[in-house]
Amino acid sequence: MSLPFILSFRKDITVTEESRDRMVIQSTRVKGNLPQYTLNLEQVSPGLFSAINSLSTAGGTEENLSDSVLQTDGFERLPTFYYYLNQFIQLGWICHTVAGDGVSIATRVPIYPFKRFQVQSATVEQKYTLSRFAYCHKQDNQLIIESPLSHTKVILADWRGAALVSELAQPRTGEELCQTIPGLTPEMVQLFLSLLRSSQMLGVVPNNGKIEEDESHSLISWEFHDLLFHARSRKGRHSNDSGKTFRFLDKIPQPPMIQPQMSDEIIELYQPDIEKLKAEDYSFTWVLEERKSIRSYGDKPITLKQLGEFMYRCTRNKRITAKDYGECTHRPYANSGGRYELELYAIANTCDNLDSGVYHYRPEAHQLCRLTGRNENVEALLEDAYFANGRFCMPQVLFVFAPRFQRASWVYESIAYANMLKDVGSLQQTMYLVATAMNLAPCAIGGGNSDLFAATVGTDYYRETSVGEFILGSLSVD
């Protein structure tokens, strides 16, 4: 016979006794994705009072809790107990713990009250294996196992829980696990397997060796990192704080709006007459309809004047505003919260009146700051873009977008990196439209080498490195 789960409230659930027959139960989390909720219980019987208090302290099995109500209040009060227990579970307030010999091995903690916890029983004879989406990490001095398939996390409170997870990387029966890991009974292993299976972290291994998720048309196209990134940067499958939390407000200084000047070799760029362009430029509809990726160039390279006009129309600072405990800015392309964390680097291959090398764009002054001439790393970055572009033509100018990560994460939590990628898309579309209006050849690049870029420019990979690329050249005349 399998052991039962020990039930208890999440740590952030408080129980307040208002009087002998009235109590208030509420979630106390002030931030994050778990919604706050309060239950006001009236005419609470002594047995129910005791059972709820047990849930808020050491917890108890469903049988022990119901027996307490039965012995104190009588059979007629049992439906009320089960009604409230079901409500607590639906709210995502109840944790389920596997314990043996008085020691907690693992605890399932709901992270979002979206789906009711349904126990999927396991057997010690059946083979099981870990989902390829499950992963372990350290959190608050505890080892946690989570999965983007799940609305729960499991705290591995004892070394035996971690050992079980390690063994389940390969198909294992409960009987095999008992023989491999000392100090575990079949009942403990069975309950642990049921916990993981009920949390969508464990699959049943049939005769063909493929668990259900391996044959699911919805899941086989997802890579681990993509699904995890999707689940953790959207609400619904995590309880982390999200949005503008300003989590570093009193911890580290806010990064400045503008990157400090990176060298003394400055190139002034051409500034077009915007008012004249407004009157004489192509119509917006024409530009939108004609926009496309162009991967080959004209015989004459793009000029420095064209490059200056292009960057002025795409990325210059237009104005500065006071916002978010500091300064923000406004540029021609849309950006998350006016943070404009993307630094723009131009890598010139062939550009008339501009030496080949790497340049940093200064949007406040509309200048290029020369960082380095052509070298092996520059050659490698250009070649990387050439291959990513289908080997049509070597780029004339390669733009690299490198966010100052703390500029976004200082304000945003959970969604900071997702916002940066959206900002990349916004800048790329703006560059496409401007290039089309200027009769230039634009093309976004799908990937790049962030380590190589950081080594070339000399930035700290964890503070500033590339997340997007765009190539530009002269338009071929038919």
N, C-alpha and C positions, 0 to 999 in steps of 0.2 A: 504494500500500500504506500502510495506517495505521501511525502510530508506536505503539510499545508503551508501556504505563504503566510508570513507575518505582515499584517496590515498596519500602516501608520500614516499620519498626515505628513505632507511635505514640511520642511523646516520653516517655511515662511507663512504657514497657516497658524493663526492664533485663535485660542478659545478663551472667551471671557465669560465668567459666571456673573450675570447681572443680578440674579436672585436664586432662590432655591429651585425654581422651576423655569428659569429663563436664562438662555445663554446666547452669545453672539459669536459666530465663527466667520472669520474673514481672511482673505489673502492680504498680506501686508506689503507685498512687493510694490515699490513706488515707481520703478522703471522697468523697461523690458517689454516683452511681447505677451506675457501672461496677463490676461485682463483681471483687474481687481473685481472681487465679488464678495458680498456679505450675505450671510444667512442669519436671520433672527428667528430663533427657535423659542416658541411659547409652550407652556404647559409640558415641560420636559419631565418625563418620569425618572425616578431615581436610577433605574437600571440603564436607561438610555444615557442619562447624565454620566454614569460611571463608564459606559462603553466609549462615549465620545472623549472623555478625559484620557482613557487608555490610548486612544488613537493619537492623541496629542503628546503622549509621553513615550513609553516603551513600546506601545503597540500590542497587537495580539492577533491570533488567528481568527478567522471568521467564526469558527466553531466556539472558541472561548468567549468571544464578544457576545455572540447570540446566547450562549449558555448563561452569561452574566445577566442579560436582559430577562431571559426566561425565568431564572431563579428569583430575581428581585421583583419583576413586574408581572410575571405570568405570561401565558401563551398569547393572550390577546394583544400584547404590545410588540410581539415579534415583527408583524408587518410594518409597523412604524420604523423599527430599527432598520429593516432591509430597505425601506423606502429612502431613508436618509443616507445609508451606506451607498446605495446606487447613485444618489444625487452627488455625493462626494466624489465618486469615481468618475462620473460624467464631467464634473468640473475640473478634473485633473488634479485633485487634491491628495489622492491616496497613493502611497508607495507600497510596493510589494517586495518583501525581503526573503531571500533564501538563507536559512541558518541551520547550523548543525553543531551539536555539542556546546551550545550556548554562544557560538561565534557566528557573526554575520559574514556570509561569503559574498553576496551580491545583492544590490538593491536597485529595483527599477523605479526611476523617478520620472513622472510624466513631465514633458516640457511644453505641451500645448494641449488644451482640452478640446481636441477636434474629433477624436474617435474614442469610443468607449473601449476600455481594456477588455479584450476577449482572451481568455486562457486557452491556449492551444497545447493540449497535453502531449507529452513526449513519453517514449518508452525506452528502456535500457537496451532492448534488443535491436532497435532500428538504428541505421547509420544516419548521422547528421554532419553537416559541415557549415562553416561560417560563410555568411554572405560576403561577396567581394566588395560590397559597399561599406561593410563594418570597419571601424578603425578605433584604435586606442590612443588616448592622449592624457596628459597630466592636467588637472584642473583643481585648484584649491587644495593642493597636497594630497589629491586622490587620483587614482587611475580610473579613467572613464572610458567606456566603450559606447560609441554612438554610430548612427547610420542615417544618411539622408532619406532612407526608406521609412524611417521610424519617427513617431511622435514622442519618443521616450529616450532617456539615457540610462545606462546601467553603471552604477558605481561598483567597482571590484574592490571590496573592502578587505579581502583576505588573499594571500598569495595563491591559494588554491583556485580562486576564481580566475586569476590571471593565467595560471597553468592550464586550466580547462580551455580558455579562449585560445591559447597557443596551440594546444593539441588539436583543436577543432579546425585549424587551418587545412587539415586533411580529413577526409571522411572517417568518422569514429563512431562506434557504438558506445552506449553508456557503460556496458560491461568492460570494454577496452579501456575507457577512461578510469574506471575504478582500479583496474590492474596497474595502470601507468602512474597515477597520482595517489600518493599515500594520504590517509586520513579522510577519505571520502567513502560514504556508504552509497549503495545503489539508489536509495531514496533521495539523498542530497543531490546526486548527479541528475536524476530524473527531474527534480524540481528546477535545477539550474537550466537544464535543456529546455524545459517548458517556458522558463522566464525569457530566454533568448529567442525562442521560436515565437512566443507571443509578442515580442518586440520587433519582429521582422528582421532579426539579425542572424537567423539560423535557418537552413533549409534542409528538408528531408531528402536524402540521397536514394533515388530509386535504382532499379537494376541497370539502367543505361548510364548511371553516374552523373547525370545532369540534374541539378536542383531546379525548381520551378522558375526562378529568376533568370536562369541561363537560357531558357526557351521562351521567355516572354518577349514578344515583338516590341513591347513598349520600353523594355529595359536594355535589351542587347545593344542598342545604338548609343547608350549612355556610357561614357567613360567615368571612372570613379571621381576624378577631380572636377569634371564638369558638373555632375549631379550634386556633389558636395557644395561647390561654389554657388550653384543655383539655390539650393535649399537654405544655405546659411546667409545669403544676401537678400532673401525674401522672407516675409513673415509667414508663420504657419508651422514650421518644423524646427524651431529653436526658441528658447526663452531668453536669449541674450538681449541686452539693450540695443536699440536700433534708432538710427536717425541722428538728429543734431543733439548729441548728449554733452558735447564739450568736455570729454572725459579727461583731457590733459590740461584743463584750465588752470589748476593750481599746482601742476606737476612739472611741466616743461614750458618754455616760452613759445608763443605762437610764431611759426615761421613767417618771415616778412613777406609782404605782397610781391616784392620784386627780388629776384635772385641778384646777389651782389655781382658787380662787374667781374668777369672771369679773366680778363687780360687787358693790357694797355694798348693793344693793336686794334683800333676801332675803324670801321668802314661805315661812312654815312650812306644811307640808302635814299633812293629817289622817292619822293612823296607825290602821288598824283593829285589832281584837282578833283576832289570828291563831288563837288557841286556840278562841275562840268560832266562828270561821269553819270550823275543822276539824270542829266538832261539828254545825253547822247548815247548812253550804253544800250546794249541789246535789252529787249524786254525780258522780264523775269520768266514768262512762260516759254519763250524761245530758249533761254539758257537751261531751264529745267528739262525741256524736251530733248535738247541736244546733248545733255550731259552723258558722258560715257568714258570708259577706261581706254586710254590710247597708249600702246606699249612700244611704239617706234617713233622716231623723231626726224626732224628736218636735217638737211645737210649743215646748216648753220646752227650753232648751239644757242641756247637761251642767253639773253644778255643780263648784265647786272641791273640795268634799268628795269627790265621786265620783272626780274626777281624782286626788286625793291617795291614795285607797284603791287605785285602779287602778295607779298607779305604785309604790306600796309593795309590792303583791302581785307586780308584774312585775320590777322593776329595782333594788330597794334593795340595799345591801351587807348581807349577813347575817353574814359573819365575814371576818377577814383571816388569811392563812396565809403563812409564809415559804417561798418557792419560787423557783427560777430566778434565783438571785443577787439576790433582792430580795423585795418583797411582792406577793402575789397576793390575790385576793378570791373570794368566793362569793356569787352572786346567784340568784334563783329560776329564771332560764333557763340552759340549758347553754351552755358557751362553750369555745373551744379553749384548753386549758392554763391556764385560770383567768386569762387575760390581761385579759379584759373591756375590750377596746380601744374599744368602741362608746360614744361620748358621746351622750347623749339630749337633744334639744332639742324643746321644746313650742312650737308656734306657735298661739297662741290667736286664733280668729276670734270665736266667741261662746261664752263660758263664764261662768256665773253667778258673780259675786264675783271675777272675774279680768279685768283689763284686757287688751284686745287687744294683741298684741305677741309678741316672741320671748323665750323663757325657757330657761335651761340648768338641767338637773336635776343636783342634787348627791346622789348615791346614799348617801354616807356619813352625811349629815345629814338626808336626806329633806326637801330644800328645793328651791324654785325660785329661781333667780337671774335677775332681770330684766335683759335686755340692751338691748332697744330697743322702742319703741312701734310702732304701726302706721305704715308708710311705704310708698313705692312698691315696694320690694323684697319686703316682707311681702305686699303685695297680689299681686305677681307669683307668689310661692311658693304662696300659697293658690289662685290661679287655675290654676297649673300642675297642682296636685293635683286640682282640680275637673275639668279636661279629662282627666287620666289616669284619673279615676274615672267616665268616661263621661258627664260633665255631669249627673249625677243631682242633686247638691246640693253647695253650698259646704261644705267641712269645718267642723265646729265646732272641733275641735282637730286639728292636723296634727303628728304626731311625725316627727322627722328623726333618722336614725341616722348619726352622723359618727365614723368611727374615727380615733383617733390612730394613724396608720399605723406609726410607729416602735415603738409599744407591742407590736405583733405582729411586725414585721420584725426587731426587735432579737433575738428568740428564734428565729423561724422563717425558713427560706430556701426559695425556690421555691414554697412552699405558703402563704405569709403572706396574700396577697390572697384566695386561694381559701378559707382558713379564715375570713376576715372575712365573706365572703358566706354561708358556712354559719352563722356566728353571727347574721347578719341573719335568716336563715330561722328559727333557733331562737327569737330574740326575737319575731319576728312570730307564730309559733305560740303562744308563751306569752301574748302579748297577746290573740290570738283567744280562747283558753280562758278567761282571766280576764274579758275583756269579756262573754263568754257567761254566765259564772257571775254577773256583776253586772247582767245584763239591760241591757247597753249595745250600741251599734251599731258593730261594728268592720269595717275593710276595709284590707287591705294594698294598697299602690300599686306598680305594676310599674316605674316609672322616675321620675327627677327631674332637676333642673338643679343639678349640683354647683358650677358656677361662680357661679350666682346665690346659692346658699346661702353659699358662702365669702365673697362680697361683702357679704351681709346681716349675717353674724355677725362678719366681720373676721378669719377664719382664713387661714392659708397653705394654698392649694389642695393643695400637695404634702405637708403635714404633717397636715392634718385637714380633710376635707370629706365631703359626704353620699354614702352608698352604698345607703340604703334609706329608705323612708317608710311611714307607717301613719296612717290617719285614724280618729278616734273621735268618737262623738256620742251623744246621748240616743236611747233606743229609742222608736219611734213606737208609741202605744197604739191598737190596732185597735178 
